[in-house]
Amino acid sequence: MTTAVFPAAPEFRSGTDAGRANHRFAAAARPLAAVTGAEIQAPLIQGGSARYANLDYGASAPALSVVSAYLNEILPYYASVHRGAGYASQISTSVYENARDIVRDFVGGRPDDSVIFTRNTTDSLNLLAGCLPLRDGRPAGEVLYLDIEHHANLLPWQNVPHRSVVAATTLAATVDRLRDELARGGISLLAVTGASNVTGEILPIRALAALAHEYGARIVVDAAQLAPHRRINIDADDVDYLAFSGHKLYAPFGAGVLVGRPDWLDAGTPHLAGGGAVKDARLDSVSWTTGPARHEGGSPNVLGAAALARATQMIADLDTGQWYAHEDAIRSFLVEGLRRINGVTVHQIFDDPAPAPSAGGDEPGAGTIGVVNFSVEGYDAGLVAAYLSAEHGIGLRDGRFCAHPLLKRLGLPAGSLRASFGLGSRLEDAERLLAGLQQLRQTGLGWDYVVDAGRWVPANDTRSYPHWAPNTPGTAGAAPCTVD
Ligand SMILES: Cc1ncc(COP(=O)(O)O)c(C=O)c1O
């Protein structure tokens, strides 16, 4: 275990239960839910090991334990869906179709909303891009988006008529810019993130939905980051389409979802041409079906959809006050601690405080989810990430977060660091990060690092993976990193 050298807040003496119980960050003393892998040990470069501090939930969250238990329970009944008369097939079909209703309830969907299972948010947004309305065979309008978006909510729109808006330094002024652009007319869809994957700042989706509708456009919310952190109600907020990924929502089994109004989806280009998506196929022509099946050609990911639905049920049962307090305690502790370390800068997009989430009222920490972005003066982000991993057993993300336009505009063209957390996190994870950074500032790196295939890695790394994992850490990043 690494030694905590971060000067703890006066009311929080690190490492003592009594200290934790009595301070203002007590809500995060323990994880809020059990997740798989919570106690794995990460080998350290200087010898020994530390409990792996997973501060990378924003990339992919660990599975909830209830999700993995559920999968074990239903796995023996896994069989073909939709077309089988057998007992297991019928059970699998019911699990798959029921998952749609569970997910629809989770996001407060309208009864007639389509719930289409996809691979992930990227897939969902690409699917929607193929369903934009046409007039006389041509796109009926343009898609409007901000420059703060993840590539998943930016690149699909570049293939269709579009306009982009550079976000202002305040959220209020950014909304004004969107209003001006909508008022120019011709926008059919406003595509916006629910929460930034770079900084965690939440966008006011209810207000943006009202704005889009005022000018005759629809809205799609990229909820990849929002859904794991906040209650969403698309009916109450009048959101037309919502996309998110199972692997960020504690169900990493390959399913994502697009929920929304059926008319565009039923008329759009089938996302995956193939079995199950048709009413009738002839040798050189086809009549496509409507409903989710239109876009779900081929054998669906039954277990992925079931896992996603089970995760949403568990999250729906959370007490929102407790949920937000847990996350906000870790976030406040981390941000306050980072600001006290010389040479560490915390980054955000907007200068004005983000408003409360539409469905979250004024719960604590409502304006920012469990994502904190920062950089350390004098060090490449990738080097800091390699150091934190090798010397402290901490996993976090470095790079440009698939949001290149935003990082460039924030003056971070080479990238920054992102700590992100969720239901399985505890205050100690943030404490470990602060201790590691403090040590870096005070005594520097404790090991030599080299760039290998575009990534910083410890030199002469002899740590090994579990016997079933193919690579040693020194060769794991052999492919140049292209997913930053
Ligand atoms: C805000 C946001 N949108 C979209 C995506 C893409 O998600 P996926 O890789 O699951 O398609 C991500 C992933 O990081 C994200 O953070």
The ligand as a Gaussian input file, in Angstrom:
#p B3LYP/6-31G(d) Opt

LIG

0 1
 C      -20.297000      11.693000     -23.559000
 C      -19.949000      10.455000     -24.311000
 N      -20.628000      10.188000     -25.430000
 C      -20.397000       9.095000     -26.143000
 C      -19.431000       8.197000     -25.775000
 C      -19.196000       6.975000     -26.603000
 O      -19.583000       5.872000     -25.878000
 P      -19.308000       4.420000     -26.463000
 O      -17.836000       4.301000     -26.616000
 O      -19.859000       3.518000     -25.429000
 O      -20.020000       4.346000     -27.748000
 C      -18.681000       8.424000     -24.637000
 C      -17.608000       7.503000     -24.240000
 O      -16.668000       7.857000     -23.588000
 C      -18.971000       9.574000     -23.876000
 O      -18.284000       9.832000     -22.753000

